[in-house]
Amino acid sequence: MTHEDIILSINNLAISFKSFSGRVRALRGVTIDVVRGKTIAIVGESGSGKSVTVKTIMRILSKNEKIESGSIVFNNKRDNEIVPIDLLKLSNKHMQREIKGKKIAMIFQDPMTSLDPTMKIGKQILEAIFAHKKIKLKAAVEQVHQLLETVGIKNIKAVMNAYPYQLSGGMRQRIVIAIAISCEPDLLICDEPTTALDVTIQSKILDLIKKIQKARNLSVIFITHDLGVVSRIADQVYVMYAGKIVEYGTCNDIFYDPRHPYTWGLLESTPDMAYLQERLASIPGTPKRMIGDVKGDQFAERNRYALNIDFRMEPPFFKVNDHHFAATWLLHPKAPQIRIPESLRKRIDLMKEENRNG
Ligand SMILES: Nc1ncnc2c1ncn2[C@@H]1O[C@H](COP(=O)(O)OP(=O)(O)OP(=O)(O)O)[C@@H](O)[C@H]1O
């Protein structure tokens, strides 16, 4: 693929944090390509590095954070020309003026982090528009109406006059989405935007993001710990563990032909897929914090299929097909033949069957 097709390339990104117990290695060589007009999901348990990855794209860095290596190239479209920019090399001023909220927008799990509790909704959306566009008040108000309509709000006047605390969580998230798309960004980053919502509302917000993505040919990075959400929204999936991508592929690759034991564990513990089982299987143990130098495959201790080599050497990516790769020694030609757990195999067969029957 050329940089026409890839809107954002994260290359070998390594990030660490200074802490009292030592250097926390939050990202250890993350490489991700976001295809223009598509949705990628980054999925993994809490602490795997999803938020640090997307916050680094937005250059929201903590004081104790250090970029050890890597680049984040944004292929910026300007007057039909593509101009690659390494976001890590941009000045704060340039980032703020040209990229943040204009080319790349982000929505967070808690809408209140982006909304001002003391300002009426209508005014907040107007301010977002005025921050990037010089237009007359009347035209801007017209735009606020259109945006609120786009995000499925019916009683527009009442909502414009409301304060955030007067709206439900789902409504607030709709407002945040309206603000995010107000400046017509090319890339939208969604950091667990539906996690705090109840299941019905979650589903509506996912549908809304999908609808907006299609209508505006937006590229989306969606981060979540929930593979059920991924299956509804993503074209491509990156599975993350302990600061590394451990498997990536299309949605079909990851759901119907997963190869990494960590992905198996995530799939086995996904409620949406668990209709065949009474009890959800969960991955034993918890992810550990990566402090100082680390050796071997970080998932080995929790992996019931771990080989001796896993405790000594980190696995490289092995190719499953042109778009599907997994970093597990189980894919080495000389590794013992280990098959996907039988219970998961059955569920995948059933999902395939259901898909065939529509
Ligand atoms: N400011 C910080 N100082 C020290 N360590 C940090 C800091 N921010 C993040 N980390 C560490 O970086 C690692 C990755 O965290 P991150 O928040 O990206 O995980 P996550 O996958 O997004 O999880 P969650 O879903 O809980 O947000 C964790 O080990 C975390 O403790």
The ligand as an SDF file (V2000), in Angstrom:
LIG
                    3D

 31 33  0  0  0  0  0  0  0  0999 V2000
    1.8190    8.4440   33.7050 N   0  0  0  0  0  0  0  0  0  0  0  0
    2.1960    7.1820   33.8440 C   0  0  0  0  0  0  0  0  0  0  0  0
    3.2110    6.8540   34.7110 N   0  0  0  0  0  0  0  0  0  0  0  0
    3.6280    5.5730   34.8470 C   0  0  0  0  0  0  0  0  0  0  0  0
    3.1080    4.5180   34.1560 N   0  0  0  0  0  0  0  0  0  0  0  0
    2.1170    4.7870   33.2800 C   0  0  0  0  0  0  0  0  0  0  0  0
    1.5960    6.1190   33.0850 C   0  0  0  0  0  0  0  0  0  0  0  0
    0.5960    6.0510   32.1630 N   0  0  0  0  0  0  0  0  0  0  0  0
    0.4980    4.7470   31.7840 C   0  0  0  0  0  0  0  0  0  0  0  0
    1.4070    3.9900   32.4470 N   0  0  0  0  0  0  0  0  0  0  0  0
    1.6180    2.5340   32.3130 C   0  0  0  0  0  0  0  0  0  0  0  0
    1.6630    2.2210   30.9360 O   0  0  0  0  0  0  0  0  0  0  0  0
    1.0670    0.9550   30.6980 C   0  0  0  0  0  0  0  0  0  0  0  0
    0.0100    1.0680   29.6210 C   0  0  0  0  0  0  0  0  0  0  0  0
   -1.0940    1.8290   30.0820 O   0  0  0  0  0  0  0  0  0  0  0  0
   -2.3760    2.1900   29.2110 P   0  0  0  0  0  0  0  0  0  0  0  0
   -3.1830    3.1610   29.9960 O   0  0  0  0  0  0  0  0  0  0  0  0
   -1.9700    2.5880   27.8360 O   0  0  0  0  0  0  0  0  0  0  0  0
   -3.1520    0.8030   29.1110 O   0  0  0  0  0  0  0  0  0  0  0  0
   -4.5580    0.5140   28.4550 P   0  0  0  0  0  0  0  0  0  0  0  0
   -4.3930   -0.6860   27.6110 O   0  0  0  0  0  0  0  0  0  0  0  0
   -5.0860    1.7280   27.7770 O   0  0  0  0  0  0  0  0  0  0  0  0
   -5.4410    0.1770   29.7200 O   0  0  0  0  0  0  0  0  0  0  0  0
   -6.8040    0.8320   30.2360 P   0  0  0  0  0  0  0  0  0  0  0  0
   -7.8580    0.1970   29.4050 O   0  0  0  0  0  0  0  0  0  0  0  0
   -6.8560    0.4680   31.6700 O   0  0  0  0  0  0  0  0  0  0  0  0
   -6.6580    2.3240   30.0020 O   0  0  0  0  0  0  0  0  0  0  0  0
    0.5240    0.4710   32.0390 C   0  0  0  0  0  0  0  0  0  0  0  0
    1.4610   -0.4080   32.6160 O   0  0  0  0  0  0  0  0  0  0  0  0
    0.4240    1.7360   32.8500 C   0  0  0  0  0  0  0  0  0  0  0  0
    0.5620    1.4690   34.2290 O   0  0  0  0  0  0  0  0  0  0  0  0
  1  2  1  0
  2  3  1  0
  2  7  2  0
  3  4  2  0
  4  5  1  0
  5  6  2  0
  6  7  1  0
  6 10  1  0
  7  8  1  0
  8  9  2  0
  9 10  1  0
 10 11  1  0
 11 12  1  0
 11 30  1  0
 12 13  1  0
 13 14  1  0
 13 28  1  0
 14 15  1  0
 15 16  1  0
 16 17  2  0
 16 18  1  0
 16 19  1  0
 19 20  1  0
 20 21  2  0
 20 22  1  0
 20 23  1  0
 23 24  1  0
 24 25  2  0
 24 26  1  0
 24 27  1  0
 28 29  1  0
 28 30  1  0
 30 31  1  0
M  END
$$$$
